[in-house]
Amino acid sequence: MNASRAAGTERPWFMTLLAATCVGSLLLNVPRDFLFPEYGNVEVWFGFELTGWAAWLTAPIHWAIFAFGAWAFWTCRPWSLRAGAIYTFYVALSHVVWSEASPHGGGWLLGLLYAALLSIPGFLMLYWQPAFRAALARRAGAQVRASQQATHASPPQ
C-alpha cells in the first residue's frame, strides 16, 4: 500500500468513474459531431432541438461541460457532485420536454421513463456526497499532518 492510500488521500472510486464517464462522452460526441452530419446537425438545449448553424455553434458548449466535469471529478472539487447531480436532473427534465416537443420524441410517457432512468446517476451523486465529504476530510487531515511533519523535520536555521 502506498503512502497516499495509507493517509486516506486517494480519489474515491466513484469520482474516477464520473470523470471517466465525462471523458467517454467527449470521446464519443466530438468525433460524432464532426464525422456524422446527422448527429452534428442537432443539439438539444432545455428539451428543444437546435439545428444547422445553431447546433454547430452550441455543440462546443456541450463539449466544454463534459471537459469541465471530467476535470472537476478527477480533481475532486468539493462542489462537483452537487453540480453533476444538478446537470443530470436538467438532462432528465430536458428529455421529458424533448419527448413531447420534438417530432423525434416518443411522447411524455416515454419521456418520463427516460427521465427516471437518467435521474439515477443524479441520485447516486447525492447519495455519494457524505462519503466524498469524508474523503475530503481525510485528505485535509493528511495534508495538515504532512505539513506538521515537514515543519518539525526541517533543520533549524
ROSE-4610 file (N, C-alpha, C; in Angstrom, 1 decimal, always signed):
// ROSE-4610
residu = [M/M/M/N/N/N/A/A/A/S/S/S/R/R/R/A/A/A/A/A/A/G/G/G/T/T/T/E/E/E/R/R/R/P/P/P/W/W/W/F/F/F/M/M/M/T/T/T/L/L/L/L/L/L/A/A/A/A/A/A/T/T/T/C/C/C/V/V/V/G/G/G/S/S/S/L/L/L/L/L/L/L/L/L/N/N/N/V/V/V/P/P/P/R/R/R/D/D/D/F/F/F/L/L/L/F/F/F/P/P/P/E/E/E/Y/Y/Y/G/G/G/N/N/N/V/V/V/E/E/E/V/V/V/W/W/W/F/F/F/G/G/G/F/F/F/E/E/E/L/L/L/T/T/T/G/G/G/W/W/W/A/A/A/A/A/A/W/W/W/L/L/L/T/T/T/A/A/A/P/P/P/I/I/I/H/H/H/W/W/W/A/A/A/I/I/I/F/F/F/A/A/A/F/F/F/G/G/G/A/A/A/W/W/W/A/A/A/F/F/F/W/W/W/T/T/T/C/C/C/R/R/R/P/P/P/W/W/W/S/S/S/L/L/L/R/R/R/A/A/A/G/G/G/A/A/A/I/I/I/Y/Y/Y/T/T/T/F/F/F/Y/Y/Y/V/V/V/A/A/A/L/L/L/S/S/S/H/H/H/V/V/V/V/V/V/W/W/W/S/S/S/E/E/E/A/A/A/S/S/S/P/P/P/H/H/H/G/G/G/G/G/G/G/G/G/W/W/W/L/L/L/L/L/L/G/G/G/L/L/L/L/L/L/Y/Y/Y/A/A/A/A/A/A/L/L/L/L/L/L/S/S/S/I/I/I/P/P/P/G/G/G/F/F/F/L/L/L/M/M/M/L/L/L/Y/Y/Y/W/W/W/Q/Q/Q/P/P/P/A/A/A/F/F/F/R/R/R/A/A/A/A/A/A/L/L/L/A/A/A/R/R/R/R/R/R/A/A/A/G/G/G/A/A/A/Q/Q/Q/V/V/V/R/R/R/A/A/A/S/S/S/Q/Q/Q/Q/Q/Q/A/A/A/T/T/T/H/H/H/A/A/A/S/S/S/P/P/P/P/P/P/Q/Q/Q]
num = [1/1/1/2/2/2/3/3/3/4/4/4/5/5/5/6/6/6/7/7/7/8/8/8/9/9/9/10/10/10/11/11/11/12/12/12/13/13/13/14/14/14/15/15/15/16/16/16/17/17/17/18/18/18/19/19/19/20/20/20/21/21/21/22/22/22/23/23/23/24/24/24/25/25/25/26/26/26/27/27/27/28/28/28/29/29/29/30/30/30/31/31/31/32/32/32/33/33/33/34/34/34/35/35/35/36/36/36/37/37/37/38/38/38/39/39/39/40/40/40/41/41/41/42/42/42/43/43/43/44/44/44/45/45/45/46/46/46/47/47/47/48/48/48/49/49/49/50/50/50/51/51/51/52/52/52/53/53/53/54/54/54/55/55/55/56/56/56/57/57/57/58/58/58/59/59/59/60/60/60/61/61/61/62/62/62/63/63/63/64/64/64/65/65/65/66/66/66/67/67/67/68/68/68/69/69/69/70/70/70/71/71/71/72/72/72/73/73/73/74/74/74/75/75/75/76/76/76/77/77/77/78/78/78/79/79/79/80/80/80/81/81/81/82/82/82/83/83/83/84/84/84/85/85/85/86/86/86/87/87/87/88/88/88/89/89/89/90/90/90/91/91/91/92/92/92/93/93/93/94/94/94/95/95/95/96/96/96/97/97/97/98/98/98/99/99/99/100/100/100/101/101/101/102/102/102/103/103/103/104/104/104/105/105/105/106/106/106/107/107/107/108/108/108/109/109/109/110/110/110/111/111/111/112/112/112/113/113/113/114/114/114/115/115/115/116/116/116/117/117/117/118/118/118/119/119/119/120/120/120/121/121/121/122/122/122/123/123/123/124/124/124/125/125/125/126/126/126/127/127/127/128/128/128/129/129/129/130/130/130/131/131/131/132/132/132/133/133/133/134/134/134/135/135/135/136/136/136/137/137/137/138/138/138/139/139/139/140/140/140/141/141/141/142/142/142/143/143/143/144/144/144/145/145/145/146/146/146/147/147/147/148/148/148/149/149/149/150/150/150/151/151/151/152/152/152/153/153/153/154/154/154/155/155/155/156/156/156/157/157/157]
x = [+0.9/+0.0/+0.9/+0.6/+1.4/+1.1/+1.9/+1.7/+0.4/+0.0/-1.2/-2.4/-2.4/-3.6/-3.6/-2.4/-2.4/-2.8/-2.6/-3.0/-4.5/-5.1/-6.5/-6.7/-5.7/-5.8/-6.2/-6.5/-6.8/-8.2/-8.4/-9.6/-10.7/-11.9/-12.9/-13.2/-13.5/-13.7/-14.8/-15.9/-17.0/-16.6/-15.6/-15.1/-14.4/-13.6/-12.9/-13.9/-14.9/-15.9/-16.6/-17.0/-17.7/-16.7/-15.5/-14.5/-14.4/-14.3/-14.1/-15.4/-16.6/-17.8/-17.8/-17.3/-17.3/-16.3/-15.1/-14.1/-14.7/-15.4/-16.0/-17.0/-17.8/-18.8/-18.1/-17.0/-16.2/-15.7/-15.1/-14.6/-15.6/-16.8/-17.9/-18.5/-18.8/-19.6/-18.7/-17.5/-16.8/-16.5/-16.0/-15.9/-17.2/-18.2/-19.5/-20.1/-19.9/-20.5/-19.8/-18.5/-17.8/-17.9/-18.0/-17.9/-19.3/-20.3/-21.7/-22.6/-22.9/-23.7/-25.1/-25.7/-27.0/-27.0/-25.8/-25.7/-25.2/-24.2/-23.6/-24.5/-25.6/-26.5/-27.7/-27.7/-28.7/-28.1/-28.5/-28.2/-29.5/-29.6/-30.8/-30.4/-31.2/-31.0/-32.4/-32.5/-33.7/-34.9/-34.5/-35.5/-35.9/-35.3/-35.7/-34.5/-34.8/-33.7/-33.3/-32.0/-31.3/-30.7/-30.9/-30.4/-29.5/-28.8/-28.0/-26.9/-26.7/-25.6/-25.8/-27.0/-27.2/-26.7/-26.9/-26.4/-24.8/-24.3/-22.8/-22.2/-22.8/-22.2/-22.4/-23.4/-23.6/-23.0/-22.6/-22.0/-20.8/-19.9/-18.7/-19.1/-20.3/-20.7/-20.9/-21.6/-21.7/-20.3/-19.4/-18.1/-17.4/-17.6/-16.9/-17.5/-18.8/-19.5/-18.9/-18.7/-18.1/-16.6/-15.9/-14.5/-14.4/-15.2/-15.2/-15.6/-16.6/-17.0/-15.9/-15.2/-14.1/-13.0/-12.7/-11.7/-12.1/-13.4/-13.9/-14.0/-14.4/-14.5/-13.1/-12.2/-10.8/-10.1/-10.3/-9.5/-10.3/-11.5/-12.3/-12.7/-13.2/-13.7/-14.8/-14.9/-15.9/-17.4/-17.6/-18.9/-19.3/-18.4/-18.6/-19.8/-20.0/-21.1/-22.4/-22.5/-23.8/-24.0/-23.0/-23.1/-23.5/-22.8/-23.1/-24.5/-25.0/-26.4/-27.4/-27.1/-28.0/-28.0/-26.9/-26.8/-27.5/-27.4/-28.1/-29.6/-30.1/-31.5/-32.0/-31.2/-31.5/-31.7/-30.7/-30.8/-32.1/-32.4/-33.6/-34.9/-35.0/-36.1/-36.2/-35.0/-34.9/-35.4/-35.2/-35.6/-37.1/-37.8/-39.2/-39.8/-39.2/-39.6/-39.4/-38.2/-37.9/-38.8/-39.1/-40.0/-41.4/-41.8/-43.1/-43.0/-42.0/-41.9/-41.4/-40.5/-39.9/-40.7/-40.7/-41.3/-40.5/-39.3/-38.5/-38.7/-39.4/-39.6/-40.7/-40.8/-41.8/-43.0/-43.2/-44.3/-43.9/-44.8/-44.4/-44.3/-45.0/-44.9/-43.5/-43.0/-41.7/-40.6/-40.9/-40.0/-39.9/-41.0/-40.9/-40.1/-40.3/-39.5/-38.0/-37.6/-36.2/-35.7/-36.5/-36.1/-35.8/-36.7/-36.4/-35.1/-34.8/-33.6/-32.4/-32.5/-31.4/-31.2/-32.2/-32.1/-31.3/-31.1/-30.4/-29.0/-28.2/-26.9/-26.9/-27.9/-28.1/-28.3/-29.2/-29.5/-28.2/-27.5/-26.3/-25.3/-25.1/-24.2/-24.6/-25.9/-26.4/-26.1/-26.3/-26.0/-24.5/-23.7/-22.2/-21.6/-22.4/-21.8/-21.2/-21.9/-21.3/-20.0/-19.9/-18.6/-17.5/-17.9/-17.0/-16.5/-17.4/-17.0/-16.0/-16.3/-15.4/-14.0/-14.0/-12.7/-12.0/-12.7/-12.1/-11.5/-12.2/-11.8/-10.5/-10.5/-9.3/-8.1/-8.4/-7.3/-6.8/-7.7/-7.3/-6.5/-6.9/-6.2/-4.8/-4.7/-3.4/-2.5/-3.0/-2.2/-1.7/-2.6/-2.2/-1.1/-1.2/-0.2/+1.1/+1.0/+2.3/+2.9/+2.2/+2.7/+3.4/+2.7/+3.3/+4.6/+4.6/+5.8/+6.9/+6.6/+7.6/+8.2/+7.3/+7.8/+8.7/+8.3/+9.1/+10.4/+10.4/+11.5/+12.6/+12.2/+13.2/+14.3/+15.5/+16.6/+16.5/+16.9/+16.9/+17.8/+17.4/+18.1/+19.1]
y = [-1.2/+0.0/+1.2/+2.2/+3.4/+4.4/+5.4/+6.3/+7.1/+7.5/+8.3/+7.5/+6.2/+5.4/+5.2/+5.0/+4.9/+6.1/+7.3/+8.6/+8.9/+8.1/+8.3/+9.4/+9.6/+10.8/+10.3/+9.1/+8.6/+9.2/+9.2/+9.7/+8.6/+8.9/+7.9/+7.3/+6.0/+5.3/+5.9/+6.4/+7.0/+8.3/+9.0/+10.2/+9.9/+8.8/+8.3/+7.8/+7.1/+6.7/+7.8/+8.9/+10.0/+10.8/+10.9/+11.6/+10.8/+9.5/+8.6/+8.7/+8.8/+8.9/+10.2/+11.3/+12.6/+12.5/+11.9/+11.8/+10.9/+9.8/+8.9/+9.7/+10.5/+11.3/+12.2/+12.8/+13.7/+12.8/+11.7/+10.9/+10.3/+10.2/+9.8/+11.0/+12.1/+13.2/+14.1/+14.4/+15.3/+14.7/+13.4/+12.9/+12.7/+12.2/+12.0/+13.3/+14.4/+15.7/+16.1/+15.7/+16.1/+15.1/+13.8/+12.8/+12.4/+12.6/+12.2/+13.4/+14.0/+15.2/+15.1/+13.9/+13.7/+13.9/+13.7/+13.9/+15.3/+15.8/+17.1/+18.2/+17.9/+19.0/+19.2/+18.5/+18.7/+18.7/+19.7/+19.8/+20.1/+19.6/+19.8/+20.6/+21.7/+22.5/+22.8/+22.5/+22.6/+21.9/+20.8/+19.9/+20.3/+21.4/+21.9/+21.7/+21.2/+20.9/+22.2/+22.3/+23.4/+22.6/+23.2/+22.5/+23.5/+23.0/+23.9/+24.6/+25.8/+26.6/+26.8/+26.8/+27.0/+25.7/+24.6/+23.3/+23.3/+23.7/+23.7/+24.7/+25.8/+26.8/+26.5/+25.7/+25.3/+24.0/+23.2/+21.9/+22.0/+23.0/+23.1/+23.4/+24.0/+24.2/+22.9/+21.9/+20.6/+20.0/+20.1/+19.6/+20.2/+21.5/+22.2/+21.7/+21.5/+21.0/+19.6/+18.7/+17.4/+17.5/+18.4/+18.6/+19.1/+20.1/+20.7/+19.7/+18.9/+17.8/+16.8/+16.4/+15.5/+16.1/+17.3/+18.0/+18.0/+18.4/+18.6/+17.3/+16.2/+14.9/+14.4/+14.5/+14.0/+14.7/+16.0/+16.7/+16.9/+16.2/+16.1/+17.5/+18.3/+19.6/+19.4/+20.1/+19.9/+20.1/+20.9/+21.2/+20.2/+19.4/+18.6/+17.7/+17.0/+16.0/+16.8/+17.9/+18.6/+19.2/+19.8/+20.3/+19.2/+18.1/+16.9/+16.4/+16.4/+16.0/+17.0/+18.3/+19.3/+19.1/+19.0/+18.8/+17.6/+16.5/+15.2/+15.4/+16.1/+16.3/+17.3/+18.2/+19.1/+18.3/+17.3/+16.5/+15.6/+15.1/+14.3/+15.1/+16.3/+17.2/+17.5/+17.8/+18.2/+17.0/+15.8/+14.7/+14.6/+14.9/+14.9/+16.0/+17.2/+18.2/+17.8/+17.3/+16.8/+15.8/+14.8/+13.7/+14.2/+15.3/+15.8/+16.9/+17.7/+18.8/+18.4/+17.4/+17.1/+16.0/+16.1/+15.1/+13.8/+13.8/+12.6/+12.0/+12.7/+12.2/+11.1/+10.4/+9.3/+9.6/+10.9/+11.3/+11.4/+12.0/+12.3/+11.1/+10.0/+8.8/+8.2/+8.1/+7.6/+8.5/+9.8/+10.8/+10.7/+10.4/+10.2/+9.0/+7.9/+6.7/+7.0/+7.7/+8.0/+9.0/+9.9/+10.8/+10.1/+9.1/+8.3/+7.6/+7.0/+6.3/+7.2/+8.4/+9.4/+10.0/+10.0/+10.6/+9.7/+8.4/+7.5/+8.0/+8.4/+8.9/+10.2/+11.0/+12.2/+11.8/+10.9/+10.4/+9.7/+9.0/+8.4/+9.4/+10.5/+11.6/+12.2/+12.4/+12.9/+11.9/+10.6/+9.6/+9.5/+9.7/+9.6/+10.9/+11.9/+13.1/+12.9/+12.2/+12.1/+11.3/+10.3/+9.5/+10.4/+11.3/+12.2/+13.2/+13.8/+14.8/+14.1/+12.9/+12.1/+12.0/+11.7/+11.5/+12.8/+13.9/+15.3/+15.6/+15.2/+15.5/+14.7/+13.4/+12.6/+13.3/+13.7/+14.4/+15.6/+16.4/+17.6/+17.3/+16.3/+15.8/+15.3/+14.6/+14.1/+15.2/+16.2/+17.4/+18.2/+18.3/+19.0/+18.2/+16.9/+16.1/+16.1/+16.1/+16.2/+17.5/+18.6/+19.9/+20.0/+19.4/+19.5/+18.7/+17.5/+16.7/+17.4/+18.1/+18.8/+20.0/+20.6/+21.7/+21.2/+20.1/+19.5/+18.8/+18.4/+17.7/+18.6/+19.9/+20.8/+21.2/+21.2/+21.6/+23.0/+23.3/+24.7/+25.6/+26.8/+27.8/+28.5]
z = [+0.0/+0.0/+0.0/-0.9/-1.0/+0.1/+0.3/+1.4/+1.2/+0.0/-0.1/+0.2/-0.1/+0.3/+1.8/+2.4/+3.9/+4.6/+4.0/+4.6/+4.2/+3.4/+3.0/+2.0/+1.2/+0.2/-1.2/-1.4/-2.8/-3.2/-4.5/-5.1/-4.9/-4.4/-4.3/-5.7/-5.7/-7.0/-7.8/-7.1/-7.9/-8.6/-8.0/-8.7/-10.0/-9.9/-11.1/-12.1/-11.7/-12.6/-13.3/-12.5/-13.1/-14.1/-13.7/-14.6/-15.9/-15.8/-17.0/-17.8/-17.2/-18.0/-18.8/-18.2/-18.9/-20.0/-19.8/-20.9/-22.0/-21.6/-22.6/-23.4/-22.8/-23.5/-24.5/-24.1/-25.0/-26.2/-25.9/-27.0/-27.9/-27.5/-28.3/-29.1/-28.4/-29.0/-30.0/-29.7/-30.5/-31.9/-32.0/-33.3/-34.0/-33.3/-33.9/-34.5/-33.8/-34.3/-35.6/-35.7/-36.9/-38.1/-37.7/-38.8/-39.3/-38.5/-38.9/-38.9/-40.0/-40.1/-39.4/-39.5/-38.9/-37.4/-36.8/-35.3/-35.0/-35.8/-35.6/-35.9/-36.7/-37.1/-36.1/-35.0/-34.0/-32.6/-31.8/-30.4/-29.7/-28.5/-27.7/-26.4/-26.3/-25.1/-24.5/-23.2/-22.4/-23.1/-23.8/-24.4/-25.8/-26.3/-27.7/-28.6/-29.8/-30.8/-31.5/-31.6/-32.4/-33.6/-34.8/-36.0/-36.7/-37.7/-38.6/-37.8/-38.2/-37.5/-36.0/-35.6/-34.1/-33.4/-34.0/-33.4/-33.5/-34.6/-34.7/-33.8/-33.5/-32.6/-31.2/-30.8/-29.4/-29.0/-30.0/-29.7/-28.8/-29.0/-28.1/-26.7/-26.5/-25.1/-24.4/-25.1/-24.5/-24.2/-25.2/-25.0/-23.8/-23.6/-22.5/-21.2/-21.2/-19.9/-19.5/-20.5/-20.2/-19.8/-20.5/-20.2/-18.7/-18.4/-17.1/-16.0/-16.3/-15.4/-15.2/-16.2/-16.1/-15.2/-15.4/-14.5/-13.1/-12.9/-11.5/-10.8/-11.5/-10.8/-10.5/-11.5/-11.4/-10.3/-10.1/-9.1/-7.8/-7.8/-6.5/-6.0/-6.9/-6.4/-5.5/-4.4/-3.4/-3.9/-4.9/-5.4/-6.6/-7.0/-8.2/-8.2/-7.1/-7.1/-7.1/-6.4/-6.4/-7.8/-8.4/-9.8/-10.8/-10.6/-11.5/-11.4/-10.2/-9.9/-10.6/-10.4/-11.0/-12.5/-13.1/-14.6/-15.0/-14.2/-14.6/-14.5/-13.5/-13.4/-14.5/-14.9/-16.0/-17.3/-17.5/-18.7/-18.7/-17.5/-17.4/-17.7/-17.1/-17.4/-18.9/-19.4/-20.8/-21.7/-21.3/-22.0/-22.0/-20.9/-20.9/-21.9/-21.9/-22.8/-24.2/-24.5/-25.8/-26.3/-25.5/-25.9/-26.3/-25.7/-26.1/-27.2/-27.2/-28.1/-29.5/-29.5/-30.8/-31.6/-32.9/-33.7/-33.6/-33.1/-32.9/-31.5/-30.6/-29.3/-29.3/-28.2/-28.1/-27.3/-27.0/-26.1/-24.6/-23.9/-22.5/-21.6/-21.9/-21.0/-21.2/-22.4/-22.7/-22.1/-22.3/-21.7/-20.2/-19.5/-18.1/-17.7/-18.5/-18.3/-18.4/-19.5/-19.8/-18.7/-18.3/-17.2/-15.9/-15.6/-14.4/-14.5/-15.6/-15.8/-15.8/-16.4/-16.5/-15.1/-14.2/-12.9/-11.9/-12.3/-11.3/-11.0/-12.0/-11.7/-10.8/-11.0/-10.2/-8.7/-8.5/-7.1/-6.5/-7.4/-6.9/-6.4/-7.2/-6.8/-5.5/-5.3/-4.0/-2.9/-3.2/-2.2/-1.8/-2.8/-2.6/-1.8/-1.7/-1.1/+0.3/+1.2/+2.5/+2.5/+1.6/+1.5/+0.9/+0.0/-0.6/+0.4/+1.2/+2.2/+3.2/+3.5/+4.5/+3.8/+2.5/+1.8/+1.8/+1.6/+1.5/+2.9/+4.0/+5.3/+5.6/+5.2/+5.4/+4.6/+3.4/+2.6/+3.3/+3.8/+4.5/+5.8/+6.5/+7.7/+7.3/+6.2/+5.8/+5.4/+4.8/+4.3/+5.6/+6.6/+7.8/+8.5/+8.6/+9.2/+8.5/+7.2/+6.4/+6.5/+6.6/+6.8/+8.2/+9.2/+10.6/+10.6/+10.0/+9.9/+9.2/+8.1/+7.4/+8.2/+9.0/+9.9/+11.0/+11.6/+12.7/+12.2/+10.9/+10.4/+9.8/+9.5/+8.9/+9.9/+9.5/+10.4/+10.8/+12.0/+12.5/+11.6/+11.5/+10.6/+11.5]
